[in-house]
């Protein structure tokens, strides 16, 4: 079960009775839970490195859940955020999703539905961290390339054969083959698929035209 991985769920609600009830539900299901009574304490005090998700009430006294969501994102919090909404808050909850919330769940809470959403959110956070790790690895490998090798890299990703690369870069076929080999070596690539997969993570970070 996912809960056996001891994911950390941050619970943000100004109603202490509601917090206690959800904390009991989540801890009895195997999750670690960290409770906060307002947006500021969550934004300042939550462990950004932990795997898991957050449950944030849209109504937090003088604050609101959307402010907590946006402020935590500015601090680099990458875990999925589930908004808790009361009847009548649905338009606000939809807006929160548009701003990056993972989803929302309505009060009164359906315990089974809540646990399903939390489990899905925790799985998603694992995927986010894995993708981030692959992006860092791809960027590290790309940084090894010379400017010319970077040109060859993007042409390879675009499906260009060695002769086509040579023609586009106005170099000999033999030189193009040499650059191609160095690209594969520096990316520790077993085949072209590895090169293309790395590009999937690099494109959001690097302009293929300028290389930066």
Secondary structure, DSSP 8 states (H G I E B T S, - for coil): -GGGG--EEEEE-S-HHHHHHHHHHHHHTT-EEEEESSHHHHHHHS-TT-SEEEEEESEETTEEHHHHHHHHHHTT--SEEEEEE-TT-HHHHHHHHHTT--EEEESS--HHHHHHHHHHHHHHHHHHHHHHHHHHHHHHHHTTS-HHHHHHHHHHHTT--HHHHHHHHT--HHHHHHHHHHHHHHTT-SSHHHHHHHHHHHTTT--TTTT-
